[in-house]
Each structure stands twice: as C-alpha cells, then as structure tokens.
Amino acid sequence: MPALRLIDRSLAASLHSLAKRSNWASREPGVILVFCIVFLVAVGLLSLVLYRRWMKRKAEKESFETTT
C-alpha cells in the first residue's frame, strides 16, 4: 500500500496546484474600476441612441397620423 499512498499524495498535490488560483481582481482594483466605468459609459451611450431612435419613430408616427 505505500506505493498507492505516494501516488495519491502526488496526485493530490498536482491537483491542488492546478486548482489553486490567485485573486487577480483584488490585486488590480484600478483595472476593474476602469472596466466598470467603460461599461457604464457604453450602456449610457447605447440607451441614448435607442431613446433617440424611439423618439424619432414616435414623432414620425404622430406626424403621419395628423396629416391624414
């Protein structure tokens, strides 16, 4: 049985080294902040474009209905 224990320990050590992850986000909080700011700006711009399209379509629809 000693050979099995050695295999189990080496396998466990290698699996532990594969599963061990470092927390990159906690070491680089500035990068995460920039990602969040860029995401918020992108969502804001997208919502502005969609809102303007919606208002343009609504105005065209209203002007069409009043002329007929």
N, C-alpha and C positions, 0 to 999 in steps of 0.2 A: 503493500500500500504506500510506501514512501514515494514511489515514482508518481503515483496519482496525486498526492498532495503537492508535489513540486509542479506538476502540470497545472493543477487547479490554481496554485498561487501565482504562477507566471501568467496564466490566462486572466486571472482576476486583476493583476497589476496592469497588464496591457489594456484590458477593457476600461479600467479606471483612468488610465492616461488618455484614452480615446474620448471618454465621456466627460473628462474634466474640461470645463470651459471657463474662460476668463470673461469678466463683465466689461466689455469694451465701452458700453454706453456710460457707465459710471466713471470711467477714466477720461472720456471725451465729452463732457456735458455741453461744450460750446458747439460742437458739430450737431448734436441733437437739437439744440436751440435753433440753429440755422435751418435745419430740415423742417422744423415746426413752423418757423416764420415763412419760409418759402412755400410750404403747403397752404398756410392761411392766405397768403397773397394770391396764390394760384386759384384757390376756391373763391376768393373775393372777386377776382377778375372774371372768372367763369360765370359766377352768378350775375355780375353786372352785364355781361354780354347777353346772357339768356334773358335777363329782365328787359333789356332794351329791345331785343327781338320780339318779346311778348307784347310790349307796349306798342311797337310799330305795327305788329299784326292786328292788335286790338284797335288801333286808330284807323287802319285801312278798312277793317271790317265795319266800324261805325260810320266812316265816310261813305262807304258803299251803300249802306242801308238808308242813309238820309237822302241821297240823291235820287233814289228810285221811287 
